[in-house]
């Protein structure tokens, strides 16, 4: 049924993933305190202070992070409409949680790789916390789906 609470959790996870795709997830700060680059899920945008302009100012090195959020967001949205297949819903929730943990691994990898190249410190953006919130909502959705499955199994035993 669409009116279940896990539908709301899945929708919120989808919205958080989409919102995280559009916001900066971190900033590289120089030793003097100036901003050197902004890290998005799709690209790394250098500031004009470095003397880099045009297409060279944007490097699409963080595309895998964008793809992971795109997959999780779309899976969460389509998972809402699989309410008759609860076992599949639970597997998709688990897979989405694993993908979001992989997003954080990619995030750490790109921070390490780009931080060494720029010789700058890193300051995470507030949008970097959104995938964690999506993990929490996906876990709550998983628990709600599991409760529904247990309820259906208990009713089958009574017949």
NORKA-V50882 format. One record per residue. N is the residue number from 1. PHI is phi in degrees with one decimal (NA if undefined). OMEGA is omega in whole degrees, 0 to 359 (NA if undefined). D_CENTER is the distance of its C-alpha to the mean C-alpha in whole Angstrom. Layout:
# NORKA-V50882
[[N & PHI & OMEGA & D_CENTER] [N & PHI & OMEGA & D_CENTER]]
This chain:
# NORKA-V50882
[[1 & NA & 183 & 26] [2 & -70.2 & 186 & 24] [3 & -83.7 & 178 & 25] [4 & -73.4 & 181 & 23] [5 & -68.2 & 180 & 21] [6 & -67.6 & 174 & 18] [7 & -63.8 & 177 & 18] [8 & -64.1 & 178 & 17] [9 & -62.3 & 179 & 14] [10 & -65.2 & 179 & 13] [11 & -66.0 & 178 & 13] [12 & -64.1 & 177 & 12] [13 & -62.8 & 178 & 9] [14 & -63.2 & 181 & 9] [15 & -64.3 & 179 & 10] [16 & -64.0 & 178 & 7] [17 & -66.1 & 179 & 5] [18 & -66.2 & 180 & 8] [19 & -66.7 & 179 & 9] [20 & -66.9 & 179 & 7] [21 & -65.1 & 187 & 8] [22 & -99.3 & 185 & 11] [23 & -104.4 & 175 & 12] [24 & -69.6 & 182 & 13] [25 & -103.1 & 178 & 11] [26 & -178.7 & 182 & 14] [27 & -135.7 & 173 & 18] [28 & -97.4 & 186 & 20] [29 & -112.6 & 179 & 24] [30 & -76.2 & 180 & 27] [31 & -64.8 & 180 & 30] [32 & -82.1 & 178 & 32] [33 & 101.2 & 179 & 29] [34 & -85.8 & 180 & 28] [35 & -79.0 & 182 & 24] [36 & -95.9 & 183 & 24] [37 & -156.2 & 176 & 21] [38 & -117.8 & 182 & 18] [39 & -102.3 & 173 & 14] [40 & -106.4 & 177 & 12] [41 & -72.7 & 183 & 9] [42 & -100.8 & 186 & 12] [43 & -151.9 & 174 & 15] [44 & -114.4 & 185 & 17] [45 & -104.1 & 178 & 20] [46 & -81.9 & 179 & 23] [47 & -84.1 & 181 & 25] [48 & -65.1 & 180 & 29] [49 & -62.2 & 182 & 30] [50 & -79.6 & 181 & 30] [51 & 83.9 & 179 & 32] [52 & -99.2 & 181 & 29] [53 & -131.1 & 176 & 29] [54 & 69.6 & 182 & 29] [55 & -68.8 & 179 & 26] [56 & -69.5 & 182 & 27] [57 & -76.0 & 180 & 25] [58 & -123.5 & 177 & 22] [59 & -114.8 & 182 & 20] [60 & -88.2 & 181 & 18] [61 & -90.0 & 184 & 17] [62 & -99.7 & 181 & 13] [63 & -59.4 & 179 & 13] [64 & -58.2 & 177 & 11] [65 & -64.9 & 178 & 8] [66 & -63.3 & 181 & 8] [67 & -64.8 & 179 & 9] [68 & -62.1 & 179 & 7] [69 & -66.8 & 178 & 4] [70 & -65.0 & 179 & 8] [71 & -65.7 & 182 & 9] [72 & -65.3 & 179 & 7] [73 & -62.5 & 180 & 8] [74 & -71.5 & 177 & 11] [75 & -63.2 & 179 & 12] [76 & -64.4 & 180 & 11] [77 & -68.1 & 181 & 13] [78 & -73.2 & 177 & 16] [79 & -67.1 & 178 & 16] [80 & -60.6 & 186 & 18] [81 & -88.5 & 177 & 21] [82 & -99.9 & 188 & 21] [83 & -66.1 & 178 & 23] [84 & -87.0 & 181 & 26] [85 & -118.2 & 186 & 24] [86 & -66.3 & 179 & 23] [87 & -64.2 & 177 & 23] [88 & -67.0 & 177 & 21] [89 & -60.2 & 180 & 18] [90 & -65.2 & 178 & 18] [91 & -64.6 & 179 & 17] [92 & -66.6 & 176 & 15] [93 & -62.5 & 179 & 13] [94 & -63.2 & 179 & 14] [95 & -63.8 & 179 & 13] [96 & -66.2 & 177 & 9] [97 & -63.8 & 178 & 9] [98 & -62.4 & 178 & 11] [99 & -64.0 & 179 & 8] [100 & -70.7 & 173 & 5] [101 & -66.2 & 176 & 8] [102 & -64.2 & 176 & 9] [103 & -59.9 & 179 & 6] [104 & -66.8 & 176 & 8] [105 & -66.0 & 176 & 11] [106 & -63.5 & 179 & 11] [107 & -58.7 & 179 & 10] [108 & -64.1 & 180 & 14] [109 & -62.7 & 181 & 15] [110 & -69.7 & 176 & 15] [111 & -63.5 & 181 & 16] [112 & -63.8 & 183 & 19] [113 & -67.1 & 182 & 20] [114 & -75.9 & 179 & 20] [115 & -64.6 & 177 & 21] [116 & -69.3 & 180 & 24] [117 & -70.9 & 182 & 25] [118 & -89.3 & 186 & 25] [119 & 53.6 & 182 & 27] [120 & -136.5 & 175 & 25] [121 & -87.3 & 184 & 23] [122 & -117.5 & 175 & 19] [123 & -125.5 & 182 & 18] [124 & -68.5 & 175 & 15] [125 & -86.2 & 182 & 14] [126 & -67.2 & 181 & 13] [127 & -71.3 & 178 & 9] [128 & -69.1 & 179 & 8] [129 & -85.9 & 183 & 9] [130 & -64.7 & 176 & 7] [131 & -62.1 & 176 & 4] [132 & -65.3 & 176 & 7] [133 & -63.0 & 177 & 9] [134 & -65.1 & 176 & 7] [135 & -60.7 & 180 & 8] [136 & -62.6 & 179 & 11] [137 & -65.9 & 177 & 12] [138 & -66.9 & 177 & 11] [139 & -65.3 & 177 & 14] [140 & -62.7 & 177 & 16] [141 & -64.5 & 178 & 16] [142 & -59.6 & 179 & 17] [143 & -63.7 & 178 & 20] [144 & -65.4 & 178 & 21] [145 & -66.2 & 178 & 21] [146 & -64.1 & 177 & 23] [147 & -63.5 & 177 & 25] [148 & -62.3 & 180 & 26] [149 & -63.6 & 178 & 27] [150 & -65.7 & 177 & 29] [151 & -63.8 & 179 & 31] [152 & -64.4 & 179 & 32] [153 & -65.5 & 180 & 33] [154 & -69.0 & 178 & 35] [155 & -71.6 & 177 & 36] [156 & -66.6 & 180 & 37] [157 & -70.0 & 184 & 39] [158 & -75.2 & 184 & 41] [159 & -69.2 & NA & 43]]
